[in-house]
Amino acid sequence: MSSTSLPASAARVVEAAARHGVDLAVSEFPDGTRTAEDAAAAVGCTVDQIVKSMIFAADDEIVLALTSGAHQVDSQALARLAGADRCGRADADRVRAVTGYAIGGVPPFGHDHPVRTWIDPHLLGFDEVWAAAGTPRHVFPIAPERLVAITGAVAAPFTVATGPA
């Protein structure tokens, strides 16, 4: 899908990747990919390979947690990483103000403002992971090492598994 045929928010993600020398292949799923389970079913991968771009407020700083679809963020662990006393999900207005994207389609990069980022080490064990491309209907595959290079994410333990071990 060319960036000219994408919605503006998805085209911004493609352009951000291109600035890093990465050509994204964005796919659209009209029924949406709002949950990790929906996204995995749509693209034909495991839930573990879905990148959830989760925005948190660590004290007053907005931070990004790139989390496997099979994991949840441990907000206390993320607070420690950020050097904050407390950490919780940022509200929708603050997410949009900092990233330029609405919750449900926040991509891992291409934000309006720089955001300190951590990545779930579990994602680094795959050849390919899938992330939101700026809308709840658009996603793209990317090698985890390229994702780290573009985002500047630091791999750190800040998640807990949500399903059976």
Stockholm file with secondary structure:
# STOCKHOLM 1.0

chainA/1-165         MSSTSLPASAARVVEAAARHGVDLAVSEFPDGTRTAEDAAAAVGCTVDQIVKSMIFAADDEIVLALTSGAHQVDSQALARLAGADRCGRADADRVRAVTGYAIGGVPPFGHDHPVRTWIDPHLLGFDEVWAAAGTPRHVFPIAPERLVAITGAVAAPFTVATGPA
#=GR chainA/1-165 SS CCGGGSCHHHHHHHHHHHTTTCCCCCEECTTCCCSHHHHHHHHTSCGGGEEEEEEEEETTEEEEEEEETTEEECHHHHHHHHTCSCEEECCHHHHHHHHSSCTTSCCSSCCSSCCEEEECGGGGGSSCEEEEEEETTEEEEECHHHHHHHHTCEECCCEEECSCC
#=GC SS_cons         CCGGGSCHHHHHHHHHHHTTTCCCCCEECTTCCCSHHHHHHHHTSCGGGEEEEEEEEETTEEEEEEEETTEEECHHHHHHHHTCSCEEECCHHHHHHHHSSCTTSCCSSCCSSCCEEEECGGGGGSSCEEEEEEETTEEEEECHHHHHHHHTCEECCCEEECSCC
//
